[in-house]
Amino acid sequence: MPGYTPPIYDMTLLLDKVLSMTSLGRDDLDTEIVHSILEEAGKLATTVLAPLNESGDREGAVFAGGTVKTAKNFREAYQQYQQGGWNSVPFPTDFGGQGLPWVVSFPIQEMWQSSNMSFGLCPLLNQGAVEALLHHGAKDLQDYYLPKLISGEWTGTMNLTEPHAGSDLALLRTKAERADDGTYRIFGQKIFITYGDHDLTDNIIHLVLARLPDAPEGVKGISLFLVPKFLKDGTRNDVTCVSIEHKLGIHASPTCTMQFGDKDGAVGYLVGQENEGLRSMFTMMNNARLSVGLQGVAVSERALQAAKAYAVERKQGKPLSGGDTVTIDKHPDIERMILTMESLTLAGRGLAYEAAIFLDKAKMNDPASQRRVDLMTPVVKAWCTDNAVEVASLGVQVHGGMGFIEETGVAQYYRDARILPIYEGTNGIQANDLVFRKVIKDDGSALSSWIQDMKRSAASSATVTGIEVLEKAMNSILKKAGVPDDAAWVAVPFLNLVGYVAAGVMLERIAEKDVTKTRISGFYNRHLLPRIYGLLRMIEGEEFVGRE
């Protein structure tokens, strides 16, 4: 079973030299301090979380007697994580957080996800719940719940999906009824709830989308409610896990079916305003989408490390030019696969961290940065997670037949990665979000600004030409604005084109600061960036195969 080594050098290279973290004006965070924080996080990731990755996958979470028991040693690992203060890193000091920038939190989160993605999903969802309460919760809810959620003493969940609805939130049936005491009673069932029940903490705080009796139809009639597992007086709320899913991957992360209001109704507290739950939900969702994109980078890094370790040890075949048997990393096709894995992983990390630094600037009341992070969110989520599946698959391929055997561990990375393009909004939804809400809605203004930034950084004819291709693609999308179906048909190719071009520029920026990355950037420009020409043909096409 391959181990995990946090790529702290690459992380700090991005923070210190490529993304200019100093632009945030944080004099208390110099290179030495950030490096020491990452080193400490790396110790927990390598010595506590990574050793549980394979055993957790094998054992899984268990549902019995109406409760969920996590895999062996997960509870103890969570206690070390929580007591070390790691859950509080990016949150405000007003509620017990450490107040560190998101761009510092991202490499820390990447370590949790690389070392043990099933474990890392718990704090990831908690993070979204915290953000929703910070932005939309009433003061009494914030004062009572945020300190415990931020410290990790309690965990939070997002309850959106229902069996009949999937991603179509307009179809939600979960009901909310007003109570005389100003609270609400929630009735309904939610599915696919990550860590909806577990034994890691004493309380679980659910954020639940539901519909009031007099609410308007569709998504405009959705409200958001905070529903704790245990109420303030210690009594058990009317919310239970009724089953957990048996999944392709992330076996140690319990994916629960939650029942609200089996008896008298689950007590809930309104978050934000009635019928404005969609706004609150997107606060949670956008936070989670960036983090899921980061998960894609994290799983890619784990698969990459395993492939490289195997390739330098496995002897097989002789060079085509003749000679003795060599390790497989000397064969051109293996080199090609590993360089593909390296370039997609490094570029994805750069884009995810860049989105985080714009998120930090947006929180400093910078509207331009908010537009940029809004634009980058669907790209980071979709492009990095699709790449995670490709990178994990290549990791299996590098191992050959042994990659298909569970004992090597690399099959788990592939299985775990496969959920990433699906949850927190499928990648098709991300593409529609990019095309309709982020490009067409503002006539390409935000994307044009990003393109101008890319032009200032492009260092080769390949990326300069790539940017020109992106501009053609954007213009084609804008021309399709009047016929939404035409734009929707090519939304995914368009998102991927944006990702490939931005990644090429990012790799050149990295190589400019570290010449050892030049080979990765050059390989990417020759072997992966040319994919944009096929994507452009799809986008500019006027006819669609299979369409009547």
C-alpha positions as CSV (number, residue, x, y, z in Angstrom):
1,M,0.0,0.0,0.0
2,P,1.6,3.3,-1.1
3,G,2.1,6.0,1.5
4,Y,1.5,9.7,1.2
5,T,4.0,12.6,1.3
6,P,2.5,16.1,1.4
7,P,3.8,18.1,-1.6
8,I,4.7,21.0,0.7
9,Y,7.3,22.4,-1.7
10,D,4.8,22.8,-4.5
11,M,2.2,24.2,-2.1
12,T,4.6,26.9,-0.8
13,L,5.9,27.6,-4.3
14,L,2.4,28.6,-5.3
15,L,1.7,30.6,-2.1
16,D,5.0,32.4,-1.9
17,K,6.0,33.0,-5.5
18,V,3.2,32.5,-7.9
19,L,0.1,33.8,-6.2
20,S,1.7,36.5,-4.1
21,M,-0.1,35.8,-0.8
22,T,1.5,39.1,0.4
23,S,-1.2,40.9,-1.6
24,L,-3.6,40.0,1.2
25,G,-1.8,42.4,3.5
26,R,-1.2,39.8,6.3
27,D,2.0,40.8,7.9
28,D,1.5,38.0,10.5
29,L,1.9,35.3,7.8
30,D,5.4,35.1,6.4
31,T,6.8,32.2,4.5
32,E,8.3,30.6,7.6
33,I,5.1,30.7,9.6
34,V,3.0,29.3,6.7
35,H,5.6,26.6,6.1
36,S,5.5,25.5,9.7
37,I,1.7,25.3,9.7
38,L,1.8,23.1,6.6
39,E,4.5,20.9,8.2
40,E,2.3,20.3,11.2
41,A,-0.7,19.5,9.1
42,G,1.4,17.1,7.1
43,K,2.3,15.2,10.3
44,L,-1.3,14.5,11.1
45,A,-2.1,13.6,7.4
46,T,0.8,11.2,7.1
47,T,0.9,9.6,10.5
48,V,-2.8,9.5,11.5
49,L,-5.1,9.9,8.5
50,A,-3.2,8.2,5.6
51,P,-2.8,4.9,7.5
52,L,-6.6,4.7,7.9
53,N,-7.4,5.2,4.2
54,E,-7.1,1.6,3.1
55,S,-8.5,0.1,6.2
56,G,-11.4,2.5,6.2
57,D,-12.1,1.6,2.6
58,R,-12.1,-2.1,3.4
59,E,-14.3,-1.8,6.6
60,G,-16.5,1.1,5.6
61,A,-19.1,2.7,7.9
62,V,-21.7,0.4,9.4
63,F,-25.4,1.1,10.0
64,A,-26.9,-0.9,12.8
65,G,-29.5,-0.4,15.4
66,G,-30.5,2.9,13.9
67,T,-27.0,4.5,14.3
68,V,-23.9,4.8,12.2
69,K,-20.5,3.6,13.4
70,T,-17.5,4.8,11.6
71,A,-14.5,2.6,10.6
72,K,-12.0,1.6,13.2
73,N,-9.9,4.4,14.6
74,F,-11.8,7.1,12.8
75,R,-13.2,8.5,16.0
76,E,-9.7,8.7,17.6
77,A,-8.3,10.3,14.4
78,Y,-11.1,12.9,14.5
79,Q,-10.4,13.7,18.1
80,Q,-6.7,14.4,17.2
81,Y,-7.8,16.6,14.2
82,Q,-10.3,18.5,16.3
83,Q,-8.1,19.0,19.4
84,G,-5.3,20.2,17.2
85,G,-7.5,23.1,16.1
86,W,-7.5,22.2,12.4
87,N,-11.2,22.6,11.9
88,S,-11.1,26.3,12.9
89,V,-8.3,27.4,10.5
90,P,-10.2,29.7,8.0
91,F,-13.0,30.9,10.2
92,P,-13.5,34.3,12.0
93,T,-11.9,34.8,15.4
94,D,-15.2,36.2,16.6
95,F,-16.5,32.6,17.0
96,G,-13.3,30.9,17.9
97,G,-11.7,30.5,14.5
98,Q,-8.1,31.2,13.7
99,G,-8.9,33.8,11.0
100,L,-6.3,32.4,8.5
101,P,-6.9,33.1,4.8
102,W,-8.6,30.5,2.6
103,V,-5.5,30.3,0.5
104,V,-3.6,29.0,3.5
105,S,-6.5,26.7,4.4
106,F,-6.6,25.1,0.9
107,P,-3.2,23.3,1.1
108,I,-4.1,22.1,4.6
109,Q,-7.5,20.8,3.3
110,E,-5.7,19.2,0.4
111,M,-3.7,17.1,2.8
112,W,-6.8,15.8,4.5
113,Q,-8.3,14.9,1.2
114,S,-5.2,13.3,-0.2
115,S,-4.4,11.3,2.9
116,N,-8.0,10.1,3.5
117,M,-10.8,11.5,1.4
118,S,-13.5,9.6,3.3
119,F,-12.3,11.3,6.5
120,G,-11.9,14.7,4.8
121,L,-15.5,14.8,3.7
122,C,-16.8,15.4,7.2
123,P,-15.0,18.7,7.8
124,L,-15.7,19.7,4.2
125,L,-19.5,19.5,4.7
126,N,-19.2,21.1,8.1
127,Q,-17.3,24.0,6.4
128,G,-20.3,24.7,4.1
129,A,-22.7,24.7,7.1
130,V,-20.5,27.2,8.9
131,E,-20.4,29.5,5.9
132,A,-24.2,29.5,5.5
133,L,-24.6,30.4,9.2
134,L,-22.0,33.1,9.0
135,H,-23.7,34.8,6.1
136,H,-27.4,34.2,6.8
137,G,-27.9,33.0,10.4
138,A,-29.6,35.1,13.0
139,K,-27.3,36.2,15.9
140,D,-28.7,33.8,18.4
141,L,-28.1,30.9,16.1
142,Q,-24.6,32.1,15.3
143,D,-23.7,32.6,19.0
144,Y,-24.9,29.2,20.0
145,Y,-23.9,27.0,17.1
146,L,-20.9,28.6,15.4
147,P,-18.4,28.2,18.2
148,K,-19.0,24.4,18.4
149,L,-19.1,24.0,14.6
150,I,-16.0,26.0,14.0
151,S,-14.1,24.2,16.8
152,G,-15.2,20.8,15.3
153,E,-16.9,19.8,18.6
154,W,-20.0,19.4,16.5
155,T,-20.3,18.8,12.8
156,G,-22.6,20.1,10.2
157,T,-24.3,18.7,7.1
158,M,-26.2,19.9,4.0
159,N,-29.6,18.3,3.3
160,L,-30.7,19.2,-0.2
161,T,-31.4,16.1,-2.3
162,E,-34.6,14.0,-2.2
163,P,-35.3,10.6,-3.8
164,H,-37.6,12.0,-6.5
165,A,-35.8,15.2,-7.1
166,G,-32.0,14.7,-7.6
167,S,-30.5,18.0,-8.6
168,D,-33.9,19.6,-9.4
169,L,-34.5,21.5,-6.2
170,A,-37.8,22.9,-7.6
171,L,-39.3,19.4,-6.9
172,L,-38.5,19.3,-3.2
173,R,-41.3,18.0,-1.0
174,T,-39.9,18.2,2.5
175,K,-42.3,20.4,4.5
176,A,-41.8,23.0,7.1
177,E,-44.7,24.1,9.4
178,R,-44.6,27.2,11.7
179,A,-44.8,26.5,15.4
180,D,-46.3,28.8,18.0
181,D,-42.9,29.3,19.7
182,G,-41.3,30.8,16.5
183,T,-39.6,27.6,15.5
184,Y,-40.6,25.2,12.7
185,R,-41.5,21.5,12.4
186,I,-39.8,19.7,9.5
187,F,-41.2,16.6,7.8
188,G,-39.6,14.8,4.9
189,Q,-36.8,12.6,3.7
190,K,-33.3,13.6,2.3
191,I,-30.9,11.3,0.6
192,F,-27.1,11.2,-0.1
193,I,-26.4,13.1,3.1
194,T,-22.6,12.9,3.8
195,Y,-21.9,12.2,7.4
196,G,-25.7,12.6,8.2
197,D,-25.0,10.4,11.2
198,H,-21.8,9.2,12.8
199,D,-20.1,8.6,16.1
200,L,-17.3,11.2,15.8
201,T,-19.1,14.0,17.7
202,D,-21.9,14.4,20.3
203,N,-24.1,16.5,18.1
204,I,-24.8,16.9,14.3
205,I,-26.3,20.1,13.0
206,H,-28.3,19.6,9.8
207,L,-29.0,22.5,7.4
208,V,-32.2,21.4,5.6
209,L,-34.1,22.8,2.6
210,A,-37.8,22.6,3.0
211,R,-41.0,24.2,1.8
212,L,-43.6,26.2,3.8
213,P,-47.3,25.5,3.2
214,D,-47.9,28.9,1.6
215,A,-44.6,29.0,-0.3
216,P,-44.7,29.8,-4.0
217,E,-44.0,27.0,-6.5
218,G,-40.5,26.2,-7.7
219,V,-37.2,27.2,-6.3
220,K,-38.5,30.6,-5.1
221,G,-40.5,28.7,-2.4
222,I,-37.6,27.1,-0.7
223,S,-36.5,27.9,2.9
224,L,-33.4,26.8,4.8
225,F,-33.6,25.5,8.4
226,L,-31.1,24.5,11.0
227,V,-32.1,21.1,12.5
228,P,-29.9,19.8,15.3
229,K,-29.7,16.1,16.2
230,F,-29.9,17.1,19.8
231,L,-31.8,20.2,21.1
232,K,-30.4,22.7,23.6
233,D,-32.0,20.9,26.5
234,G,-30.3,17.7,25.5
235,T,-33.4,15.9,24.2
236,R,-33.2,14.0,20.9
237,N,-34.8,15.8,18.0
238,D,-37.1,14.0,15.6
239,V,-34.5,13.3,13.0
240,T,-32.9,9.9,12.3
241,C,-30.7,8.1,9.8
242,V,-32.7,5.2,8.3
243,S,-30.0,3.7,6.1
244,I,-26.6,4.3,4.5
245,E,-25.7,3.7,0.9
246,H,-23.4,1.0,-0.4
247,K,-21.2,2.9,-2.9
248,L,-18.5,2.5,-5.5
249,G,-16.0,4.4,-3.4
250,I,-15.6,6.6,-0.3
251,H,-16.7,3.6,1.7
252,A,-15.6,5.0,5.1
253,S,-17.8,8.2,4.6
254,P,-21.4,7.4,5.6
255,T,-23.8,8.5,2.9
256,C,-27.1,8.6,4.8
257,T,-30.8,8.7,4.1
258,M,-32.3,11.0,6.7
259,Q,-35.8,11.1,8.0
260,F,-37.2,14.3,9.4
261,G,-40.4,14.3,11.4
262,D,-41.2,10.6,11.8
263,K,-43.3,11.5,14.8
264,D,-44.0,15.1,15.9
265,G,-41.8,16.8,13.4
266,A,-38.1,17.8,13.7
267,V,-37.6,21.1,15.4
268,G,-36.0,23.5,13.0
269,Y,-34.8,27.1,13.1
270,L,-35.0,29.4,10.1
271,V,-31.8,30.4,8.5
272,G,-32.1,33.7,6.6
273,Q,-35.6,34.7,5.4
274,E,-38.6,32.5,4.5
275,N,-38.6,31.4,0.9
276,E,-35.0,32.7,0.4
277,G,-33.3,29.4,1.1
278,L,-31.9,29.2,-2.3
279,R,-29.7,32.2,-1.6
280,S,-28.4,30.6,1.6
281,M,-28.0,27.2,-0.1
282,F,-25.7,28.7,-2.7
283,T,-23.5,30.1,0.0
284,M,-23.0,26.5,1.2
285,M,-22.8,25.1,-2.3
286,N,-20.3,27.4,-3.7
287,N,-18.0,26.9,-0.8
288,A,-18.4,23.1,-1.2
289,R,-17.8,23.3,-5.0
290,L,-14.4,24.9,-4.6
291,S,-13.5,22.3,-2.0
292,V,-14.6,19.5,-4.2
293,G,-12.4,20.8,-7.0
294,L,-9.6,20.8,-4.4
295,Q,-10.5,17.2,-3.6
296,G,-9.9,16.4,-7.3
297,V,-6.4,17.8,-7.0
298,A,-5.9,15.9,-3.8
299,V,-6.9,12.5,-5.2
300,S,-4.8,13.2,-8.3
301,E,-1.8,13.9,-6.1
302,R,-2.3,10.6,-4.2
303,A,-2.6,8.6,-7.5
304,L,0.4,10.4,-8.9
305,Q,2.6,9.6,-6.0
306,A,1.7,5.9,-6.1
307,A,2.3,5.7,-9.9
308,K,5.7,7.4,-9.6
309,A,6.8,5.1,-6.7
310,Y,5.8,2.0,-8.6
311,A,7.3,3.1,-11.9
312,V,10.8,3.6,-10.5
313,E,10.8,0.2,-8.9
314,R,9.1,-2.1,-11.4
315,K,11.5,-3.6,-13.9
316,Q,10.1,-4.7,-17.2
317,G,11.1,-4.5,-20.8
318,K,14.2,-3.2,-22.6
319,P,14.6,0.2,-24.2
320,L,13.6,0.2,-27.9
321,S,17.2,1.3,-28.7
322,G,18.5,-1.8,-27.0
323,G,20.2,-2.7,-23.7
324,D,19.2,-4.3,-20.5
325,T,15.9,-4.5,-18.7
326,V,14.9,-1.1,-17.2
327,T,12.4,0.2,-14.7
328,I,9.2,1.1,-16.4
329,D,9.6,4.9,-15.8
330,K,12.2,4.7,-18.6
331,H,9.6,3.7,-21.2
332,P,8.2,6.7,-23.2
333,D,4.6,5.7,-22.8
334,I,4.9,5.5,-19.0
335,E,6.7,8.9,-19.0
336,R,3.9,10.3,-21.1
337,M,1.3,9.0,-18.6
338,I,3.1,10.3,-15.5
339,L,3.8,13.7,-17.1
340,T,0.1,13.9,-17.9
341,M,-0.7,13.1,-14.3
342,E,1.9,15.6,-13.1
343,S,0.8,18.5,-15.3
344,L,-3.0,18.1,-14.6
345,T,-2.4,17.8,-10.9
346,L,0.0,20.8,-10.6
347,A,-2.2,23.0,-12.9
348,G,-5.3,22.1,-11.0
349,R,-3.6,22.9,-7.7
350,G,-2.6,26.3,-9.1
351,L,-6.2,27.1,-10.3
352,A,-7.8,26.0,-7.0
353,Y,-5.4,28.0,-4.9
354,E,-5.8,31.0,-7.1
355,A,-9.6,30.8,-6.7
356,A,-9.0,30.7,-2.9
357,I,-6.9,33.9,-3.0
358,F,-9.6,35.7,-4.9
359,L,-12.1,34.4,-2.3
360,D,-10.0,36.0,0.4
361,K,-9.9,39.3,-1.6
362,A,-13.6,39.1,-2.1
363,K,-14.1,38.9,1.6
364,M,-12.2,42.2,1.8
365,N,-15.1,43.8,-0.1
366,D,-13.5,43.6,-3.5
367,P,-16.4,43.2,-6.0
368,A,-14.0,42.4,-8.9
369,S,-12.5,39.5,-6.9
370,Q,-16.0,38.3,-6.1
371,R,-16.8,38.2,-9.8
372,R,-13.6,36.3,-10.5
373,V,-14.1,33.6,-7.8
374,D,-17.7,33.2,-9.0
375,L,-16.4,32.6,-12.5
376,M,-13.7,30.3,-11.4
377,T,-15.8,28.2,-9.1
378,P,-17.5,26.0,-11.8
379,V,-14.2,25.7,-13.7
380,V,-12.3,24.5,-10.6
381,K,-15.0,22.2,-9.5
382,A,-15.6,20.5,-12.9
383,W,-12.2,20.6,-14.6
384,C,-10.3,19.4,-11.6
385,T,-12.7,16.6,-10.8
386,D,-12.9,15.3,-14.4
387,N,-9.1,15.4,-14.4
388,A,-9.1,13.4,-11.1
389,V,-10.9,10.5,-12.8
390,E,-8.4,10.7,-15.7
391,V,-5.4,10.9,-13.4
392,A,-6.6,8.1,-11.2
393,S,-7.3,6.0,-14.2
394,L,-3.8,6.6,-15.6
395,G,-2.5,5.6,-12.1
396,V,-4.1,2.2,-12.5
397,Q,-2.7,2.0,-16.1
398,V,0.8,2.7,-14.9
399,H,0.5,-0.3,-12.5
400,G,-0.7,-2.5,-15.4
401,G,-2.5,-5.6,-14.2
402,M,-1.5,-4.9,-10.6
403,G,-3.5,-1.7,-10.8
404,F,-6.7,-3.7,-11.2
405,I,-5.9,-5.6,-8.0
406,E,-7.2,-4.0,-4.8
407,E,-4.0,-4.9,-2.8
408,T,-2.0,-2.1,-4.6
409,G,-4.4,0.5,-3.3
410,V,-4.6,2.5,-6.6
411,A,-8.0,1.1,-7.5
412,Q,-9.4,2.9,-4.4
413,Y,-8.2,6.3,-5.7
414,Y,-10.0,5.6,-9.0
415,R,-13.2,4.5,-7.2
416,D,-13.1,7.4,-4.8
417,A,-12.4,9.9,-7.5
418,R,-15.5,8.9,-9.5
419,I,-17.9,10.6,-7.1
420,L,-16.3,14.0,-7.6
421,P,-17.8,14.9,-11.0
422,I,-21.2,14.0,-9.6
423,Y,-21.8,15.6,-6.2
424,E,-22.2,19.3,-5.2
425,G,-23.8,19.8,-8.7
426,T,-22.8,17.5,-11.5
427,N,-20.2,18.8,-13.9
428,G,-22.9,19.3,-16.5
429,I,-24.6,21.7,-14.0
430,Q,-21.3,23.4,-13.5
431,A,-20.9,23.9,-17.2
432,N,-24.4,25.4,-17.5
433,D,-23.7,27.7,-14.6
434,L,-20.5,28.9,-16.3
435,V,-22.2,29.5,-19.7
436,F,-25.5,31.0,-18.6
437,R,-24.9,32.6,-15.2
438,K,-21.3,33.6,-15.5
439,V,-20.7,34.3,-19.2
440,I,-23.9,35.1,-21.1
441,K,-25.5,36.9,-18.2
442,D,-22.8,39.6,-18.1
443,D,-22.0,39.4,-21.9
444,G,-18.6,37.9,-21.2
445,S,-17.3,40.8,-19.1
446,A,-15.9,38.7,-16.2
447,L,-14.4,36.2,-18.5
448,S,-12.9,38.9,-20.7
449,S,-11.2,40.3,-17.5
450,W,-9.7,36.9,-16.8
451,I,-8.6,36.6,-20.4
452,Q,-6.7,39.9,-20.1
453,D,-4.9,38.6,-17.0
454,M,-4.0,35.4,-18.9
455,K,-2.6,37.5,-21.7
456,R,-0.3,39.3,-19.3
457,S,1.1,36.0,-18.1
458,A,1.2,33.9,-21.3
459,A,4.8,33.1,-22.1
460,S,4.7,30.9,-25.1
461,S,3.2,30.8,-28.6
462,A,1.1,27.8,-27.4
463,T,-0.6,29.6,-24.6
464,V,-0.9,32.9,-26.6
465,T,-2.7,30.9,-29.4
466,G,-4.7,29.1,-26.7
467,I,-6.0,32.4,-25.4
468,E,-7.1,33.3,-28.9
469,V,-9.0,30.1,-29.2
470,L,-10.7,30.8,-25.9
471,E,-11.8,34.2,-27.2
472,K,-13.3,32.6,-30.3
473,A,-15.1,30.1,-28.1
474,M,-16.4,32.8,-25.9
475,N,-17.7,34.8,-28.9
476,S,-19.4,31.7,-30.2
477,I,-21.1,31.1,-26.9
478,L,-22.3,34.7,-26.8
479,K,-23.8,34.3,-30.3
480,K,-25.7,31.2,-29.1
481,A,-27.3,33.2,-26.2
482,G,-30.6,33.6,-28.1
483,V,-31.0,29.8,-28.4
484,P,-30.3,28.3,-25.0
485,D,-30.3,24.7,-26.2
486,D,-27.5,25.5,-28.7
487,A,-25.4,26.9,-25.9
488,A,-26.3,24.0,-23.5
489,W,-25.1,21.4,-26.0
490,V,-21.6,22.8,-25.9
491,A,-21.5,24.0,-22.3
492,V,-19.2,21.1,-21.2
493,P,-16.8,21.5,-24.1
494,F,-16.6,25.2,-23.3
495,L,-15.9,24.8,-19.6
496,N,-13.2,22.3,-20.5
497,L,-11.6,24.7,-23.0
498,V,-11.5,27.4,-20.4
499,G,-9.9,25.0,-18.0
500,Y,-7.2,23.8,-20.4
501,V,-6.2,27.3,-21.4
502,A,-6.2,28.7,-17.9
503,A,-4.1,25.7,-16.8
504,G,-1.6,26.2,-19.5
505,V,-1.0,29.8,-18.4
506,M,-0.9,28.7,-14.8
507,L,1.9,26.1,-15.5
508,E,3.9,28.8,-17.3
509,R,3.6,31.1,-14.3
510,I,4.8,28.2,-12.1
511,A,7.7,27.4,-14.4
512,E,8.7,31.0,-14.4
513,K,9.3,30.8,-10.7
514,D,10.9,27.4,-10.7
515,V,12.7,26.2,-13.8
516,T,12.5,22.6,-12.7
517,K,8.8,22.8,-13.7
518,T,9.6,23.8,-17.2
519,R,9.4,20.3,-18.5
520,I,6.0,19.8,-17.1
521,S,4.8,23.1,-18.6
522,G,6.3,22.2,-22.0
523,F,4.8,18.7,-22.0
524,Y,1.4,20.2,-21.2
525,N,1.6,22.7,-24.1
526,R,2.5,20.0,-26.6
527,H,0.4,17.1,-25.4
528,L,-2.7,18.4,-23.5
529,L,-3.3,22.0,-24.6
530,P,-4.0,20.9,-28.2
531,R,-7.2,19.3,-27.0
532,I,-8.7,22.8,-27.2
533,Y,-8.8,22.7,-31.0
534,G,-11.2,19.8,-31.0
535,L,-13.3,21.5,-28.3
536,L,-13.5,24.7,-30.4
537,R,-14.8,22.7,-33.3
538,M,-17.6,21.4,-31.1
539,I,-18.4,24.8,-29.8
540,E,-18.5,26.6,-33.1
541,G,-20.5,23.8,-34.8
542,E,-24.0,24.5,-35.9
543,E,-25.3,20.9,-36.0
544,F,-25.4,18.4,-33.2
545,V,-25.2,14.6,-33.6
546,G,-28.3,12.9,-32.1
547,R,-30.4,16.0,-32.1
548,E,-33.7,16.1,-34.0
